[in-house]
Every structure is written in C-alpha cells, then in structure tokens.
Amino acid sequence: MRRFLPLIILTCLLAALTSVKAFAAFNQQPDNEIDSLGYYYAITGGKFPNGQTVNGDNASGGTFRYILDDPAWGYSLNVWNKDDWFPENASLALTMKNSGTFVYDNFNNEDGDFYTTPSGQASKDTPGLYRGYCMSNNYDWIYSGYFKLAEETTVDEIIGYFDANSGFDPDSSSIKYRMNIWSNSTDDLLPAVASFTGDLFSTDYAAGSFFWGDTGIDRVFGDDYDNITDDILYLTFSLEEPITLGAGEYWFSHDATVVPIPAAVWLLGCGLIGLVGVRRKFRN
C-alpha cells in the first residue's frame, strides 16, 4: 500500500485542481443548488452612453441575455436566451475606469435611492431598480448585459453592482467572484460564445484583485412591502495590467460561485481512505 500512496495523493491533487478550473463549466447537470449561502443578483443600470439606442425591451434589440446549465430551471441549456425587461433599463450596471478616470458608466449612481412602486412595476423614474440572478455554479445561471464603446478604450478597473440576498455574505470564504466580457455575435445581439466564461476577458485568467463595498444607495420597496430596503453594493476588479477594447458592441457579466473543496481537504480524505477518485457533491 505504501508504494501506491504517492500515486493516490497525486491523483487526488490532480482531481482537486481540475475541480477548481472546471467550477463554472457546462456539464448539463446541477452543480450545487445551495440555498444556505444566499443569492447574488446583478443590478441594472439606466444610462445610455456612447449613443446606445437598444434597451431592455426586446423590441429595441434587447440588452439582457441569460445562459444556464441546470435542468431544474426548465429552459434551454447552454445557449444564450433573450430576456425582455423594461425600456428604462440600459443593461447590467457597469462602470469602467483607467488610472482613476471614468471611461464608461451606465449606472445612474448619482440619483440616490431606487424606489419600487407599490405594484412592483417599473417606471421611468426607477431605471436602476431591477436585478438578475448570477451564480454560475449554484443553480447554474448568469445574466450578461450589452454595452457599446464609441472608441478604443483602455481599462484597469471594472465595477459591477449587486444585491446580496437571503443571507448572502460578500466576505464568505465559500464565495468566489468572477467577471467576464464577450464579443458580440455577427448575426444578432448575442454574446458570440455560449459559455459562462467570456471570450475576450475573464477574471478566471486575468491577474488582479476583487474588493466590494456599499454604494450608499438602497433598493427601496414600496408600501406593499412595508418599505423594505436592500443595500446596492459594488464589486470591483482591479487589473494588474490594463486591457484595451476596440470600438464596438460587447457583453458583460459578473457572478458569484461556490468555492470548490480545497485541495488540502481532498488530499487528506484521499490519503485516509485510499480512494483514487472522489466525486464531490454539494446538495441539500
């Protein structure tokens, strides 16, 4: 047995490393479906920079797309779907900076709190109100949002905005954040690649660091909800090396994932029980 222990440990280490790289991959089955960690919702923006004419209403072309890989939803898997929102919604809220200067911003963050109406419907006064579920390996669903650049743009800081719901803890060690940018399809307003990972940019591979904070803006529900409020938080990725995007149309997403079991835990478990392969499942 002793002579096989290094092989067992090596096999388990490779399995652990593979699980870390594949945590947001398509596999046509639910990965986690964990409710105890809460839910991460990307917030929409209400500005239309750079001459953008399309909006959340699909009659204009549409600025919201979603993709999923959990059969429990009952929708088509592993393809981008169009979601019809409201004309007041420009896209997922997105701010980009270079050397501290704003180079793109569609989030009307100077307008103060966002209020719902008692009926819960949209109005032109609440363009940044709405949100979409974004957890690529927990119920396996993310939204992406359209954005347009009028000229070549260099970026060293990317900011998305989110609502932490049902006990979601932004500082939890069980949570990992991601951001992605896709090119636009040549045939339609759709991300060019059907994947949780962007074809032009992904924090899965880019060097940099995430940090989050409170925007000071609240999502305020109407009288029907006893004036409940949700904090609107920001998520920033600071790149070690800037990226440059040419003029054109793009898609952006940010999401939260459940962190895979650490390699050390795999090694300990594998070493103790002598198993060559262990399949992990996180299900309630």
N, C-alpha and C positions, 0 to 999 in steps of 0.2 A: 504493500500500500504506500509506503514512504516514497518509493521511486516515482509513483504516479502523482504525488501531491503537488509538485511544481506545475505539472501539466494541468491539473484540475484548477489550481489557482489562476494560471494564465488563461485558461478557457473562460473562467468566470469573470476575470478582469476584462477580457475582450467583449464578453456579453454585456457587462456593465457599461463599457464605453460605447458600445453600439446602441444601447438603450438611450444614452444621453444624446447622441446625434440624431436619433430617429424619433424623438419625442413628439414632433409635430408632423410626422409623415402620414400619408394616406395608407390606411390598411383595411378600409371598408368594415370596420367594427368599432364599437365604443372603446375608448382608452381608459377613462377613469370614471366619469359620471359621479363625481364627488360633490356633495352639497355642503359639507361641513366647512369648506374653505370660502364659501360665499361666491359671488359672481362679479365679473369685471365687465363694465359697459362703456364702450367708447361714446363720447359726446359729439353731437353735430355742431357745425358752425353755420353762421348766417351771412358772411360776407362773400362777395363775388369779385375777387381781384383779377387783374390781367385780362379784363374783357370777357370773363366767363359768362356764357349765356345759358348753359344747361344747369338744371337744378334738381331737387329731389323728386320732382314729378316726372314719371317716365315719358310723359307727352313731350318733354323737352329733350329727351335723350337719356336722362337719369344719371344721378351721381352716386347711387348706393348699390353695391353688389355684395352678395354673401356666398360663401362656399362652406360645405360641411362634409363630415366623414363619419357621422354617427347615424346608423339606420333608424334609430328611435325617433328622429325628427319626422320621418315620413316624406322627405323631399329627395330630389335627385342628388346623388353623391358625386363629389369630386369634379363638379363643374360650377362655373360662376353663374349665379342667378341674379336677375334684376329685382330689386325691391323698390316698390313705389311708395315714396314718402311725400313730403309736402313741398310746394314751390319755395317756401321761405327757407328751406334747408339747403345750404350751398353744397355740403359734403360732410364727411367727418372733419371735425375741427382740427386744424393743423397750423402750426407756426414753425417757421424755419429761420435760423439766424446764421450769420457769418461774422466772426470777430465782434460779436455783441450787437450787430446791426440786424434789424428785421429785413429779411429778403423775401419772405412770403408770410401772409397771415390771412386766414379766412374766418378766424374766431372773433366774434364781436365781444371781446372781453372787457371793453371799456363801458359796456352798457349796464353793468350791475346785475343783480339777481334776475333769474329767468322764472317767470311765473306761468303755471298752467292756468287754464280756465277751469271753472268747476266741472265742466263736462269732460275735461281731459283732452279736448281737441286743440289743434294747432291754431295759431293766429299769426298775423304778420308782425305782431309785437313780441313774439317769443321764438325767434329763428334758431336759437341755440339750445332749445329745450330738450330735444329728443336724443335717444341713445340706442345703441345696438350691442348685443351680446358678443363678446370677443374672447373666447378661451379655446385655443386651437387643439388642446389635448384634454379638455374637460367638457364633455358633450360636443366637442369637436366642431366648433362653428366660429367663423370670424366674418366681420364686415370689412370691406375696403371702400374708400371714398375717392372720388375723382378730384384731381387738381390740375391746373393749367399754368405753365410758365411761359411768359411772353418773350423771354430772352435767356441766354445761358446763365445759370445760377449756381454759385458755389455755396455749399452748406457745411457748417461744422457743428450745428446743434439742431436737433429735431424735437418738436414738442407736440404731444397729443394730449387729450383731455379725457378724463374718465370719471365715472360714478362708481364708487365702491359699495356694493350692495349685499345685503343679507349676511353681514359679518365678515366681508372680505377685508383682510388685513394687508395693506400695501407693504408692510415691513416683514411679512411672514417669510420664514426660511423655506417654506413649502412652495413659494411662488417665484417664478422667473418671468421676466418681461421680454417682449420681442417687438421690433418694428420692421416693416418691410415696404419696399417700393417696387411696383411693377410698371413695365412699359404698357402702352395701350395697344389693343388689337388693331390690326389694319382694317378689319372688316366691320367693327362695331365698337361702341363704347363699352369695352370689357377689358379687364386685365389680360395681357397677352398669354400668360401661363397659368394653367389651372393648378395651383399649389398654395399651401399655407405660407410658402417662402417666396419672396419677391425675386424676379429675375434680374433686376438692376441693383438692388441693395437689400441687405438683410443684416440685422444685428446678430444673427446666428454666427456670422463670419467676420463682421467688422470689429475692429478694436475700438473700445470706448467704454463708457460707464453710464448707467442709469441712475437717476435720482428723481424723487417725486416731492410734491408739496401741495398745499391748499391754495387755490386761486383767490380765495376770499369771496367767491361767487357761489351762491346757493341755487339749487333747483328747488323751487318752492311750489308745492302742490296747492290746489285750490281748496275752497271751503268744503267740498265733498270729502276731502282727505284730512280735515282738521288741521290744515296749514302745516303739514309735514314738510320738512326740508331735507335735501341731500346736499352734501358738500360736492362741488365740482373741483376735482383735483387735476393737477398736471403731471405728466410723465415726460421727462426729458432724457434724451440720449445725446451725450456729448462725445463726438468722434475724436479719436486721436489724430486722424488725418482727414481733412475735408474731402467731400465728394463734389463733383460738378455735374449738373444735369443740364442738358441742352433745352432749348425752347421746344415746347410740345405738351402733350397730354399724358398724364400719369395717374397711378392709383396708389393710395397709401393706406396702411393699416398698422394698428398697434394692438397687441393682445397679451394676455397673461396665460401662463401654463403652469401645470402642476409639476414640480421638480421630480425627476426620476429618483429612485433609490440610489443613494451614494455608492460609489464603487467599493468603499470600505465595508459597507454592510453586505454587499454581495460576496466579497472575499471571505468575510467571517462566516457567513452562512454556508458558503460552498465548502470552506475548509472543515467545518464542523460535521457536516452531514455527508461530505464526499460526493456531492452531485456534480455532474459535468455541466448540466444546463438547468437553469431555473427560469420559469416564465413568471413575470410579476403581473399582478392584477390589483388594481385599486377599485374595488366596487363595494358599495353599501348593500 
